[in-house]
Amino acid sequence: MKTPYDTALRARQREVDDLRTTIGGAARKVAEAEALAQALSDTVAREKRIAAGDLVFSPVAYLARTRAEARQLNETRCTVTAELDALRQRAIESYGSLRALEGAAQQFRESAERDAATAEQASVDDFAGARFARALHQARQARAQSQDVR
């Protein structure tokens, strides 16, 4: 059964689906940033071990560059995490709105079904009442005719 809420429900469902897709992309970005940060950390640890055994090469420039790279990765991760949190909050609100619309549509359907059942029952009651009134009228006429015959 169609309800006045169907269009809004479809639009809200599309919004929730789009948010779900966007959240998946943002979660992948966070995972990628964390993986890159871990890989950089592992590389720095490995290079420090190598540099510790070689006194000819100074690791200062390399470490400064990797610190800057790690800082940039951390900023990216923080930015994407904040975006992900905002998307999740929007998804919560959209999902709540979707559930509210679904509840309103369900109430509309139940109300329409109740109204239809009430109308059907009233129709049945009217037919039964009319049948009873006819039978009563015929019984009275028959009684009146039998009294007239005497």
ChimeraX commands (.cxc) that place a marker at each C-alpha (Angstrom):
marker #1 position 0.00,0.00,0.00 radius 0.5
marker #1 position 1.32,3.41,-0.92 radius 0.5
marker #1 position 1.71,5.99,1.79 radius 0.5
marker #1 position 2.44,9.71,1.75 radius 0.5
marker #1 position 5.83,8.83,3.26 radius 0.5
marker #1 position 7.08,6.57,0.44 radius 0.5
marker #1 position 8.94,9.29,-1.49 radius 0.5
marker #1 position 10.69,10.55,1.63 radius 0.5
marker #1 position 11.49,6.96,2.62 radius 0.5
marker #1 position 13.13,6.23,-0.73 radius 0.5
marker #1 position 15.14,9.46,-0.61 radius 0.5
marker #1 position 16.27,8.78,2.96 radius 0.5
marker #1 position 17.17,5.18,2.08 radius 0.5
marker #1 position 19.30,6.40,-0.84 radius 0.5
marker #1 position 21.00,8.88,1.51 radius 0.5
marker #1 position 21.74,6.13,4.05 radius 0.5
marker #1 position 23.09,3.88,1.27 radius 0.5
marker #1 position 25.29,6.70,-0.06 radius 0.5
marker #1 position 26.57,7.41,3.45 radius 0.5
marker #1 position 27.32,3.72,3.95 radius 0.5
marker #1 position 29.41,3.74,0.77 radius 0.5
marker #1 position 31.17,6.97,1.74 radius 0.5
marker #1 position 31.87,5.65,5.25 radius 0.5
marker #1 position 33.42,2.52,3.71 radius 0.5
marker #1 position 35.71,4.69,1.58 radius 0.5
marker #1 position 36.70,6.84,4.54 radius 0.5
marker #1 position 37.37,3.75,6.67 radius 0.5
marker #1 position 39.62,2.40,3.90 radius 0.5
marker #1 position 41.49,5.74,3.85 radius 0.5
marker #1 position 42.02,5.57,7.62 radius 0.5
marker #1 position 43.25,1.98,7.32 radius 0.5
marker #1 position 45.59,2.96,4.48 radius 0.5
marker #1 position 46.99,5.91,6.47 radius 0.5
marker #1 position 47.55,3.66,9.49 radius 0.5
marker #1 position 49.22,1.02,7.31 radius 0.5
marker #1 position 51.49,3.65,5.74 radius 0.5
marker #1 position 52.37,5.03,9.18 radius 0.5
marker #1 position 53.19,1.53,10.43 radius 0.5
marker #1 position 55.27,0.79,7.33 radius 0.5
marker #1 position 57.16,4.08,7.80 radius 0.5
marker #1 position 57.75,3.27,11.47 radius 0.5
marker #1 position 59.06,-0.18,10.56 radius 0.5
marker #1 position 61.33,1.34,7.88 radius 0.5
marker #1 position 62.70,3.94,10.31 radius 0.5
marker #1 position 63.42,1.25,12.91 radius 0.5
marker #1 position 65.20,-0.87,10.29 radius 0.5
marker #1 position 67.22,2.12,9.01 radius 0.5
marker #1 position 68.19,3.09,12.58 radius 0.5
marker #1 position 69.55,-0.41,13.13 radius 0.5
marker #1 position 71.51,-0.23,9.89 radius 0.5
marker #1 position 72.81,3.29,10.64 radius 0.5
marker #1 position 73.87,2.28,14.14 radius 0.5
marker #1 position 76.39,-0.12,12.61 radius 0.5
marker #1 position 77.72,2.33,10.00 radius 0.5
marker #1 position 79.53,5.37,11.37 radius 0.5
marker #1 position 80.22,6.90,7.94 radius 0.5
marker #1 position 76.65,7.84,7.15 radius 0.5
marker #1 position 74.66,10.26,9.31 radius 0.5
marker #1 position 70.96,9.38,9.66 radius 0.5
marker #1 position 69.99,12.94,10.77 radius 0.5
marker #1 position 68.63,14.12,7.40 radius 0.5
marker #1 position 66.83,10.82,6.80 radius 0.5
marker #1 position 65.25,10.88,10.25 radius 0.5
marker #1 position 64.17,14.52,9.82 radius 0.5
marker #1 position 62.54,13.66,6.50 radius 0.5
marker #1 position 60.78,10.59,7.90 radius 0.5
marker #1 position 59.59,12.56,10.95 radius 0.5
marker #1 position 58.03,15.12,8.59 radius 0.5
marker #1 position 56.50,12.32,6.56 radius 0.5
marker #1 position 55.16,10.65,9.73 radius 0.5
marker #1 position 53.72,14.00,10.87 radius 0.5
marker #1 position 52.01,14.41,7.50 radius 0.5
marker #1 position 50.62,10.87,7.65 radius 0.5
marker #1 position 49.35,11.50,11.18 radius 0.5
marker #1 position 47.64,14.73,10.09 radius 0.5
marker #1 position 46.05,12.92,7.17 radius 0.5
marker #1 position 44.88,10.12,9.45 radius 0.5
marker #1 position 43.45,12.62,11.94 radius 0.5
marker #1 position 41.65,14.51,9.17 radius 0.5
marker #1 position 40.20,11.36,7.64 radius 0.5
marker #1 position 39.24,10.04,11.08 radius 0.5
marker #1 position 37.42,13.30,11.84 radius 0.5
marker #1 position 35.62,13.06,8.50 radius 0.5
marker #1 position 34.75,9.43,9.25 radius 0.5
marker #1 position 33.35,10.41,12.66 radius 0.5
marker #1 position 31.27,13.18,11.07 radius 0.5
marker #1 position 29.99,10.76,8.42 radius 0.5
marker #1 position 29.07,8.23,11.09 radius 0.5
marker #1 position 27.18,10.92,13.01 radius 0.5
marker #1 position 25.29,11.89,9.84 radius 0.5
marker #1 position 24.55,8.22,9.22 radius 0.5
marker #1 position 23.17,7.84,12.74 radius 0.5
marker #1 position 20.89,10.84,12.22 radius 0.5
marker #1 position 19.81,9.69,8.76 radius 0.5
marker #1 position 19.17,6.16,9.98 radius 0.5
marker #1 position 17.11,7.50,12.88 radius 0.5
marker #1 position 15.14,9.66,10.48 radius 0.5
marker #1 position 14.65,6.67,8.18 radius 0.5
marker #1 position 13.34,4.55,11.06 radius 0.5
marker #1 position 10.98,7.36,12.10 radius 0.5
marker #1 position 9.64,7.61,8.54 radius 0.5
marker #1 position 9.23,3.85,8.39 radius 0.5
marker #1 position 7.30,3.96,11.65 radius 0.5
marker #1 position 5.05,6.74,10.34 radius 0.5
marker #1 position 4.44,4.81,7.11 radius 0.5
marker #1 position 3.61,1.67,9.11 radius 0.5
marker #1 position 1.20,3.62,11.31 radius 0.5
marker #1 position -0.42,5.06,8.19 radius 0.5
marker #1 position -0.86,1.56,6.75 radius 0.5
marker #1 position -2.26,0.20,10.01 radius 0.5
marker #1 position -4.63,3.14,10.29 radius 0.5
marker #1 position -5.80,2.66,6.70 radius 0.5
marker #1 position -6.31,-1.07,7.33 radius 0.5
marker #1 position -8.22,-0.30,10.54 radius 0.5
marker #1 position -10.39,2.24,8.70 radius 0.5
marker #1 position -11.08,-0.27,5.93 radius 0.5
marker #1 position -11.94,-2.98,8.47 radius 0.5
marker #1 position -14.21,-0.54,10.34 radius 0.5
marker #1 position -15.95,0.45,7.09 radius 0.5
marker #1 position -16.37,-3.21,6.14 radius 0.5
marker #1 position -17.79,-4.03,9.56 radius 0.5
marker #1 position -20.15,-1.04,9.34 radius 0.5
marker #1 position -21.31,-2.26,5.92 radius 0.5
marker #1 position -21.91,-5.77,7.27 radius 0.5
marker #1 position -23.74,-4.30,10.27 radius 0.5
marker #1 position -25.89,-2.18,7.94 radius 0.5
marker #1 position -26.80,-5.21,5.81 radius 0.5
marker #1 position -27.53,-7.31,8.90 radius 0.5
marker #1 position -29.61,-4.49,10.40 radius 0.5
marker #1 position -31.53,-4.05,7.15 radius 0.5
marker #1 position -32.15,-7.80,6.93 radius 0.5
marker #1 position -33.33,-7.84,10.54 radius 0.5
marker #1 position -35.57,-4.83,9.94 radius 0.5
marker #1 position -37.12,-6.52,6.87 radius 0.5
marker #1 position -37.66,-9.74,8.78 radius 0.5
marker #1 position -39.22,-7.80,11.67 radius 0.5
marker #1 position -41.40,-5.84,9.27 radius 0.5
marker #1 position -42.53,-9.05,7.54 radius 0.5
marker #1 position -43.25,-10.70,10.90 radius 0.5
marker #1 position -45.35,-7.71,11.98 radius 0.5
marker #1 position -47.22,-7.73,8.68 radius 0.5
marker #1 position -47.85,-11.45,9.00 radius 0.5
marker #1 position -49.10,-10.98,12.58 radius 0.5
marker #1 position -51.30,-8.08,11.50 radius 0.5
marker #1 position -52.78,-10.13,8.66 radius 0.5
marker #1 position -53.42,-13.07,10.96 radius 0.5
marker #1 position -55.22,-10.78,13.43 radius 0.5
marker #1 position -57.29,-9.28,10.62 radius 0.5
marker #1 position -58.40,-12.74,9.49 radius 0.5
marker #1 position -59.86,-13.57,12.88 radius 0.5
marker link #1:1,2 radius 0.2
marker link #1:2,3 radius 0.2
marker link #1:3,4 radius 0.2
marker link #1:4,5 radius 0.2
marker link #1:5,6 radius 0.2
marker link #1:6,7 radius 0.2
marker link #1:7,8 radius 0.2
marker link #1:8,9 radius 0.2
marker link #1:9,10 radius 0.2
marker link #1:10,11 radius 0.2
marker link #1:11,12 radius 0.2
marker link #1:12,13 radius 0.2
marker link #1:13,14 radius 0.2
marker link #1:14,15 radius 0.2
marker link #1:15,16 radius 0.2
marker link #1:16,17 radius 0.2
marker link #1:17,18 radius 0.2
marker link #1:18,19 radius 0.2
marker link #1:19,20 radius 0.2
marker link #1:20,21 radius 0.2
marker link #1:21,22 radius 0.2
marker link #1:22,23 radius 0.2
marker link #1:23,24 radius 0.2
marker link #1:24,25 radius 0.2
marker link #1:25,26 radius 0.2
marker link #1:26,27 radius 0.2
marker link #1:27,28 radius 0.2
marker link #1:28,29 radius 0.2
marker link #1:29,30 radius 0.2
marker link #1:30,31 radius 0.2
marker link #1:31,32 radius 0.2
marker link #1:32,33 radius 0.2
marker link #1:33,34 radius 0.2
marker link #1:34,35 radius 0.2
marker link #1:35,36 radius 0.2
marker link #1:36,37 radius 0.2
marker link #1:37,38 radius 0.2
marker link #1:38,39 radius 0.2
marker link #1:39,40 radius 0.2
marker link #1:40,41 radius 0.2
marker link #1:41,42 radius 0.2
marker link #1:42,43 radius 0.2
marker link #1:43,44 radius 0.2
marker link #1:44,45 radius 0.2
marker link #1:45,46 radius 0.2
marker link #1:46,47 radius 0.2
marker link #1:47,48 radius 0.2
marker link #1:48,49 radius 0.2
marker link #1:49,50 radius 0.2
marker link #1:50,51 radius 0.2
marker link #1:51,52 radius 0.2
marker link #1:52,53 radius 0.2
marker link #1:53,54 radius 0.2
marker link #1:54,55 radius 0.2
marker link #1:55,56 radius 0.2
marker link #1:56,57 radius 0.2
marker link #1:57,58 radius 0.2
marker link #1:58,59 radius 0.2
marker link #1:59,60 radius 0.2
marker link #1:60,61 radius 0.2
marker link #1:61,62 radius 0.2
marker link #1:62,63 radius 0.2
marker link #1:63,64 radius 0.2
marker link #1:64,65 radius 0.2
marker link #1:65,66 radius 0.2
marker link #1:66,67 radius 0.2
marker link #1:67,68 radius 0.2
marker link #1:68,69 radius 0.2
marker link #1:69,70 radius 0.2
marker link #1:70,71 radius 0.2
marker link #1:71,72 radius 0.2
marker link #1:72,73 radius 0.2
marker link #1:73,74 radius 0.2
marker link #1:74,75 radius 0.2
marker link #1:75,76 radius 0.2
marker link #1:76,77 radius 0.2
marker link #1:77,78 radius 0.2
marker link #1:78,79 radius 0.2
marker link #1:79,80 radius 0.2
marker link #1:80,81 radius 0.2
marker link #1:81,82 radius 0.2
marker link #1:82,83 radius 0.2
marker link #1:83,84 radius 0.2
marker link #1:84,85 radius 0.2
marker link #1:85,86 radius 0.2
marker link #1:86,87 radius 0.2
marker link #1:87,88 radius 0.2
marker link #1:88,89 radius 0.2
marker link #1:89,90 radius 0.2
marker link #1:90,91 radius 0.2
marker link #1:91,92 radius 0.2
marker link #1:92,93 radius 0.2
marker link #1:93,94 radius 0.2
marker link #1:94,95 radius 0.2
marker link #1:95,96 radius 0.2
marker link #1:96,97 radius 0.2
marker link #1:97,98 radius 0.2
marker link #1:98,99 radius 0.2
marker link #1:99,100 radius 0.2
marker link #1:100,101 radius 0.2
marker link #1:101,102 radius 0.2
marker link #1:102,103 radius 0.2
marker link #1:103,104 radius 0.2
marker link #1:104,105 radius 0.2
marker link #1:105,106 radius 0.2
marker link #1:106,107 radius 0.2
marker link #1:107,108 radius 0.2
marker link #1:108,109 radius 0.2
marker link #1:109,110 radius 0.2
marker link #1:110,111 radius 0.2
marker link #1:111,112 radius 0.2
marker link #1:112,113 radius 0.2
marker link #1:113,114 radius 0.2
marker link #1:114,115 radius 0.2
marker link #1:115,116 radius 0.2
marker link #1:116,117 radius 0.2
marker link #1:117,118 radius 0.2
marker link #1:118,119 radius 0.2
marker link #1:119,120 radius 0.2
marker link #1:120,121 radius 0.2
marker link #1:121,122 radius 0.2
marker link #1:122,123 radius 0.2
marker link #1:123,124 radius 0.2
marker link #1:124,125 radius 0.2
marker link #1:125,126 radius 0.2
marker link #1:126,127 radius 0.2
marker link #1:127,128 radius 0.2
marker link #1:128,129 radius 0.2
marker link #1:129,130 radius 0.2
marker link #1:130,131 radius 0.2
marker link #1:131,132 radius 0.2
marker link #1:132,133 radius 0.2
marker link #1:133,134 radius 0.2
marker link #1:134,135 radius 0.2
marker link #1:135,136 radius 0.2
marker link #1:136,137 radius 0.2
marker link #1:137,138 radius 0.2
marker link #1:138,139 radius 0.2
marker link #1:139,140 radius 0.2
marker link #1:140,141 radius 0.2
marker link #1:141,142 radius 0.2
marker link #1:142,143 radius 0.2
marker link #1:143,144 radius 0.2
marker link #1:144,145 radius 0.2
marker link #1:145,146 radius 0.2
marker link #1:146,147 radius 0.2
marker link #1:147,148 radius 0.2
marker link #1:148,149 radius 0.2
marker link #1:149,150 radius 0.2
view
